[in-house]
Amino acid sequence: MAGRIRAGVTKLGTVAFQRTAQAFREVVTTAMDKGAVSRAVTDRIRAELSYDCGPCAARHVSGSLF
């Protein structure tokens, strides 16, 4: 994981994974494309667990958490 995200996960411990998993459960209730899932999950998790993506000009949940 990138440095800032790694620091967020380290700070939150397993709670980081639990909160992200909960966000996925809330979001994915039917077939969805990855971008829509990423956006909706990112909106539900703490900022420390996502990053600014330059190429697509969006904020994403860490791929390692995804």
N, CA and C atoms as a LAMMPS dump frame, in Angstrom:
ITEM: TIMESTEP
0
ITEM: NUMBER OF ATOMS
198
ITEM: BOX BOUNDS ff ff ff
-5.0000000000000000e+02 5.0000000000000000e+02
-5.0000000000000000e+02 5.0000000000000000e+02
-5.0000000000000000e+02 5.0000000000000000e+02
ITEM: ATOMS id mol type element x y z
1 1 1 N 0.841 -1.173 0
2 1 2 C 0 0 0
3 1 3 C 0.888 1.238 0
4 2 1 N 0.412 2.273 -0.625
5 2 2 C 1.159 3.527 -0.641
6 2 3 C 1.357 4.018 0.784
7 3 1 N 2.396 4.83 1.011
8 3 2 C 2.777 5.26 2.343
9 3 3 C 1.664 5.827 3.192
10 4 1 N 0.91 6.791 2.663
11 4 2 C -0.146 7.418 3.462
12 4 3 C -1.248 6.429 3.785
13 5 1 N -1.599 5.594 2.829
14 5 2 C -2.643 4.601 3.069
15 5 3 C -2.142 3.56 4.064
16 6 1 N -0.889 3.144 3.911
17 6 2 C -0.314 2.182 4.854
18 6 3 C -0.377 2.752 6.268
19 7 1 N -0.076 4.042 6.416
20 7 2 C -0.124 4.676 7.733
21 7 3 C -1.557 4.662 8.279
22 8 1 N -2.529 4.922 7.422
23 8 2 C -3.927 4.891 7.853
24 8 3 C -4.357 3.51 8.291
25 9 1 N -3.937 2.497 7.526
26 9 2 C -4.284 1.119 7.877
27 9 3 C -3.582 0.721 9.167
28 10 1 N -2.313 1.111 9.311
29 10 2 C -1.579 0.788 10.532
30 10 3 C -2.255 1.424 11.734
31 11 1 N -2.671 2.676 11.585
32 11 2 C -3.335 3.395 12.677
33 11 3 C -4.652 2.727 13.063
34 12 1 N -5.417 2.303 12.074
35 12 2 C -6.734 1.725 12.338
36 12 3 C -6.693 0.221 12.563
37 13 1 N -5.617 -0.442 12.138
38 13 2 C -5.499 -1.885 12.293
39 13 3 C -6.592 -2.619 11.532
40 14 1 N -7.095 -3.681 12.12
41 14 2 C -8.117 -4.473 11.435
42 14 3 C -9.407 -3.702 11.228
43 15 1 N -9.595 -2.624 11.971
44 15 2 C -10.783 -1.785 11.799
45 15 3 C -10.817 -1.231 10.372
46 16 1 N -9.648 -0.939 9.791
47 16 2 C -9.596 -0.442 8.412
48 16 3 C -10.249 -1.444 7.472
49 17 1 N -9.923 -2.695 7.631
50 17 2 C -10.487 -3.732 6.775
51 17 3 C -11.965 -3.964 7.075
52 18 1 N -12.326 -3.921 8.352
53 18 2 C -13.729 -4.112 8.732
54 18 3 C -14.612 -2.999 8.172
55 19 1 N -14.148 -1.758 8.29
56 19 2 C -14.938 -0.634 7.777
57 19 3 C -15.048 -0.67 6.261
58 20 1 N -13.966 -1.041 5.607
59 20 2 C -14.005 -1.127 4.15
60 20 3 C -14.92 -2.261 3.712
61 21 1 N -14.845 -3.394 4.375
62 21 2 C -15.732 -4.514 4.044
63 21 3 C -17.19 -4.138 4.252
64 22 1 N -17.472 -3.412 5.328
65 22 2 C -18.84 -2.958 5.578
66 22 3 C -19.311 -2.033 4.467
67 23 1 N -18.453 -1.141 4.027
68 23 2 C -18.811 -0.239 2.923
69 23 3 C -19.115 -1.035 1.66
70 24 1 N -18.315 -2.061 1.371
71 24 2 C -18.582 -2.912 0.208
72 24 3 C -19.935 -3.597 0.341
73 25 1 N -20.247 -4.091 1.53
74 25 2 C -21.548 -4.756 1.732
75 25 3 C -22.71 -3.795 1.512
76 26 1 N -22.537 -2.553 1.935
77 26 2 C -23.591 -1.551 1.74
78 26 3 C -23.758 -1.179 0.267
79 27 1 N -22.668 -1.133 -0.447
80 27 2 C -22.661 -0.635 -1.83
81 27 3 C -23.045 -1.705 -2.838
82 28 1 N -22.431 -2.86 -2.74
83 28 2 C -22.587 -3.876 -3.78
84 28 3 C -23.778 -4.771 -3.446
85 29 1 N -24.915 -4.392 -4.004
86 29 2 C -26.132 -5.159 -3.785
87 29 3 C -26.635 -5.781 -5.081
88 30 1 N -25.957 -5.444 -6.181
89 30 2 C -26.273 -5.962 -7.505
90 30 3 C -25.015 -5.824 -8.357
91 31 1 N -25.043 -6.319 -9.564
92 31 2 C -23.884 -6.184 -10.443
93 31 3 C -23.587 -4.701 -10.692
94 32 1 N -22.326 -4.315 -10.518
95 32 2 C -21.906 -2.927 -10.705
96 32 3 C -20.533 -2.919 -11.365
97 33 1 N -20.21 -1.819 -12.058
98 33 2 C -18.86 -1.743 -12.609
99 33 3 C -17.896 -1.275 -11.518
100 34 1 N -16.623 -1.587 -11.717
101 34 2 C -15.608 -1.323 -10.71
102 34 3 C -15.539 0.16 -10.342
103 35 1 N -15.647 1.044 -11.319
104 35 2 C -15.574 2.473 -11.049
105 35 3 C -16.677 2.948 -10.124
106 36 1 N -17.896 2.461 -10.348
107 36 2 C -19.03 2.843 -9.506
108 36 3 C -18.847 2.323 -8.08
109 37 1 N -18.355 1.099 -7.966
110 37 2 C -18.103 0.524 -6.64
111 37 3 C -17.024 1.328 -5.933
112 38 1 N -15.931 1.606 -6.634
113 38 2 C -14.831 2.359 -6.041
114 38 3 C -15.295 3.718 -5.533
115 39 1 N -16.051 4.435 -6.339
116 39 2 C -16.536 5.762 -5.948
117 39 3 C -17.423 5.678 -4.702
118 40 1 N -18.37 4.759 -4.709
119 40 2 C -19.316 4.646 -3.601
120 40 3 C -18.629 4.177 -2.319
121 41 1 N -17.704 3.231 -2.434
122 41 2 C -16.978 2.753 -1.25
123 41 3 C -16.092 3.869 -0.71
124 42 1 N -15.389 4.56 -1.601
125 42 2 C -14.509 5.649 -1.175
126 42 3 C -15.285 6.714 -0.418
127 43 1 N -16.501 6.982 -0.841
128 43 2 C -17.333 7.97 -0.153
129 43 3 C -17.7 7.541 1.262
130 44 1 N -17.607 6.25 1.563
131 44 2 C -18.044 5.734 2.862
132 44 3 C -16.902 5.438 3.839
133 45 1 N -15.67 5.493 3.372
134 45 2 C -14.552 5.146 4.25
135 45 3 C -13.763 6.388 4.648
136 46 1 N -12.92 6.226 5.638
137 46 2 C -12.075 7.335 6.096
138 46 3 C -11.07 7.721 5.022
139 47 1 N -10.75 8.99 4.987
140 47 2 C -9.836 9.53 3.97
141 47 3 C -8.476 8.838 3.983
142 48 1 N -8.028 8.39 5.144
143 48 2 C -6.718 7.727 5.235
144 48 3 C -6.643 6.441 4.421
145 49 1 N -7.785 5.91 4.04
146 49 2 C -7.817 4.629 3.332
147 49 3 C -8.015 4.797 1.829
148 50 1 N -7.887 6.028 1.349
149 50 2 C -8.028 6.287 -0.082
150 50 3 C -6.913 7.229 -0.534
151 51 1 N -6.814 7.44 -1.828
152 51 2 C -5.746 8.284 -2.367
153 51 3 C -6.254 9.046 -3.585
154 52 1 N -5.57 10.142 -3.897
155 52 2 C -5.889 10.92 -5.088
156 52 3 C -5.174 10.303 -6.276
157 53 1 N -5.936 9.96 -7.287
158 53 2 C -5.407 9.33 -8.493
159 53 3 C -5.274 10.394 -9.579
160 54 1 N -4.053 10.697 -9.958
161 54 2 C -3.804 11.715 -10.971
162 54 3 C -4.369 11.385 -12.336
163 55 1 N -4.123 10.163 -12.858
164 55 2 C -4.577 9.852 -14.22
165 55 3 C -6.083 9.988 -14.436
166 56 1 N -6.882 9.667 -13.436
167 56 2 C -8.329 9.765 -13.651
168 56 3 C -8.962 10.887 -12.837
169 57 1 N -8.132 11.66 -12.13
170 57 2 C -8.605 12.818 -11.374
171 57 3 C -9.741 12.461 -10.411
172 58 1 N -9.564 11.368 -9.702
173 58 2 C -10.566 10.917 -8.732
174 58 3 C -9.862 10.47 -7.457
175 59 1 N -10.629 10.256 -6.426
176 59 2 C -10.119 9.69 -5.182
177 59 3 C -10.609 8.251 -5.108
178 60 1 N -9.712 7.333 -4.756
179 60 2 C -10.034 5.905 -4.771
180 60 3 C -9.738 5.233 -3.45
181 61 1 N -10.529 4.228 -3.15
182 61 2 C -10.176 3.301 -2.086
183 61 3 C -8.89 2.608 -2.54
184 62 1 N -8.004 2.324 -1.591
185 62 2 C -6.766 1.64 -1.925
186 62 3 C -7.05 0.326 -2.638
187 63 1 N -6.295 0.047 -3.681
188 63 2 C -6.443 -1.216 -4.399
189 63 3 C -6.223 -2.424 -3.497
190 64 1 N -5.345 -2.27 -2.505
191 64 2 C -5.102 -3.366 -1.567
192 64 3 C -6.309 -3.637 -0.692
193 65 1 N -7.076 -2.609 -0.401
194 65 2 C -8.321 -2.803 0.359
195 65 3 C -9.449 -3.239 -0.551
196 66 1 N -9.411 -2.797 -1.817
197 66 2 C -10.437 -3.152 -2.784
198 66 3 C -10.45 -4.656 -2.976
